[in-house]
Amino acid sequence: MYQAIEPLEDGNLFRFHESPNPECPVGRNIHSLLDDKLKDIQEAMESEMKKYTLNDLRSGIQELLAKEA
């Protein structure tokens, strides 16, 4: 659902260190270390979010508003 309302550039949720310093031992290895992990995290989040529909959210807000009344 978040893709419908907030499209992501290149489909990536996480963006970091676009130009890491190749002289830095962390910088030159950060993408090798984290890119696949962050992709897995994004896929897990997207999979979890697919469980919820706009109707679920509508029902949830109706329940919350009813409690306030």
Buried (B, 14 or more C-beta within 10 A) or exposed (E): EEEEEEEEEEEEBEEEEEEBEEEEEEEEEBBEEBEEEBBEEBEEEBEEEEEEEEEEEEEEEEEEEEEEE
